[in-house]
């Protein structure tokens, strides 16, 4: 009886894993491409070509889009909806979150311009839809619309600058300054909603995600939020509200 029960439990776990890792792929139309800032300005004839060589893939919460080091398909990746967690795992097992990706962002650049291997592991935080556009079709599009290439290069340059700032902060800045800079970055990149108490971040972030993004412990993150409670509030569910942006920014400035 005990062995039978254990087998049933294993089967159930396997079934649940299959269900939650399921992906659904569908074709793309021009309207969906026009909703993305990267393609919004393009000629309809080019969009038609892109749509014919693209696909949308939907992922359930908790799914892994790809693992670090995995060989990637030769295509441009754009997050259409949902949120993605991009992280690297050290040999010690410690996770470093590189980015929490909001909709509209390009990711996995090496699949188009680099080694073709995933630089980090990408996991779905909220149910997500990813657009994939064939690499050669994208490169042909650059010759027809050079502005598209310049726009994409600008996005990648901004990404490099963010990574530089992140590394610099980990080396030289106090933990509270890193937290302030991170909150301001999320507010500017993912946006805010005006509420009675101030500016509420659209992106929901828990203490663990923030701690792993700025190189501190979970406990230190909780403590720092308590220190900042006059200018920032943290509510259950990762709801963060900046009560006074000016005072928050002043914390990161040298005396």
N, C-alpha and C positions, 0 to 999 in steps of 0.2 A: 504493500500500500504506500509506504514511504517513498519507494523508488518511482512508482507511478506518479505520485504527486510532484516529485522533483522534475520528472520529464514534462509534465503539464506546465509547470512554472517556466521551464526553459523554452517551451514552444510558445507560450504566451509572450515572454520577453522578446523572442525573435520576431513574432508577429507585430508587436508594438513598434519595434525598431524599424521594420519594413515600412509600416504605415507612416511613421514620422519622418523617415528619410526620403519619402516619395517625392519625385519631381514631375512636373507636368510641362510639356513643351508645346508651344503653339506658334503659328506664323505671325508676322508683323505687318501692320498697314501704315500708310503714310502719316495718318493722323497721330499715331502713337509716337512716331519719330519726331514730328513737329512739336510735340509736348516736351521734348528734351532740349534744353538750352544749347547743347552742342550742335544740334541739327536744325534748330528752328529757322535759321536764316537761309537754308539751302534751297536751291532750285527744285521744283517739284519733280522734274525728270531725274535728277540725281537721287532724290528721296525714293523714287519708285525703284531705282536700281538697288539702293541700299535695302529697301524693304524686302526685295526678292531674295536677298542674300543674308537675311537676318533671321533670328528666331528669339522668341521669348521663353524663358524657363522659369517656372514658379517653384519656390522651395518652401517647405514647412519650417516652422520655428525649430531651431536646434539642429537643422541639417547642416552638413559640411559641404560647401560649394567646391572647395579643393583643399588639399593638404600641402603644407610647405614642402618644396622640392618636387612636387608632382609635375609631370609634363603637361603643359596647357595646350588647348586647341589654339590654332593660329587665328585669333580673332580679337576684336576690341570688346571689352566688357564694360557695360554701363548698368548701374543699379537704377532701375525704373521706379520701384516702390519697396517699402520696408527698410530695414536697417541691417547692416553687416558688421561683424566683429572681426577685425584683422589683427592677428597676433602671431608672435614667434615664441617657441618654447626652447629654453636653454637646456643644455645637457643635464643640469641639476633638476630640471622639471619646472623651474620658475617661468611663469608666463609674463610676457611683456606685450601689452596691447598697443599696437602702433596707431590704429585709428578705429573710431566708431563711424562707419560710413553712412551718411544720409542719402536719400534719393537724389538722382541726377548726377552722381559722381562716377567718374571713370576709375577703374581699378585693374590690377593685374597687368600693368604696362608691359612687362617682359614678354607677354604673349604676342605683342605686336612689334616691339622695338628691341627686345633683349634676348636673353638666353632661352626663352620659351619654357622656363620653369617657374613655378609659383614661389615668390619670395617669402610668403607667409601663409598661415592657415586662415581660411575665410569661413566663418560660421554665421548662420542666420540668427539674429536676435529677434526680429519680428518677421512674420511671413513676408517673403521677398520675391520680387520678379527681376530677373537679370536679362538684359538684352545682349546678344552676341552678334557682331557684324564681322563677316569674313575679312581677313587681313588684306588680301590682294584687292578686293573690291574697295576697301578703305583707301589703300595706297593709290588706286586709280582715281578715286574721288579727290585726292589731294591735287592731282594734276589738273583736274577740272575746276576745282575751287581751292586755291592756295590759302584762302582765309581760314578754311577748316583746319589745315595743318598748323597754321600759326596759333589758332585758338587752342588746339590740343597741346601744342608745345607750351603755351602759357599755363595750361592746367598742370602739366607735368613739372614745370619750373616752380610753380607755387607749391607743389607737393614736396619737391626737394628742399625748398626754403623752410617749409614746416618741419621736415625731418631734421634739418640743420639746427633750427631753433630748439627742437625737442632734445637733441643730443647736448647742445650747449647748456640748456637748462638743467639736465640731469647732472652735468659736471660741475656747474658753477653757481647755481641759484639755490636759495633756501627753499625748503619744501612749501612754505606758505606762498611764496612768489610763484612757484610752479603751478600750484593750485589755482591761484588768481589768473595767471596767464592762460591756463587751460580752460577755465570757465569763460573767459572773454573770447577765446578762440571758438568754442562751441556756440556761444551766443551769436557771433558774427557769421559763422559758416552754416550752422543749421537753423538759425533764426530764433526769434523770441515772440511771445504773445504778451500783449499788455494786459495785466491783471491789476486788481485793486492794490496789491502790495508792491508792484513793480513790474519787472520784466521776467516772465517765466520761460525757461529754456524749452524749446520744442522737443529737443532730444532728451529722453529719459535716461538717466545715468545713475547706477547704484554706486555705493562706496567702493566695491571691489573693482569695478570697471575703471573708475577714476584713479584709484591707487595704482593699478597695474599700468595705467597710461602715463603716470608721472613719476614712477619709480619710488613709491613709498609703500608702507604697510597699510593694511585695512584699518588697523587701530589708529595709526597716525592720521589717516584720512578723516576718520570720525572726529578725532580730537581737533583737527584744523577747522572743520566745519563749525564746531562749537565756538572756536575762537572768532570765526567770521559771522556769527549769527546776527550781529547788528546790521550787516550789509547783505548777507546771503542766507536764505532759509533752505533747509533740506527736509522734504517730507517723504514719508513712506512711499515706495514705488518709484523712487528716483526723480521726484518732482523738485526741481531746483528753481528758486526765484531770486533774482538779483534785485535787492531792495533799493540800492543806491549805486549806480554804475560808476559815478565819479569817485566816491569814497573807496569803492573796490579797486579801481585802477590806481589810486594813490598808494595803496598798500605795496604794490610792486615797484613803485618808484623809489630811487635812492633818497635818503634823507639829505 
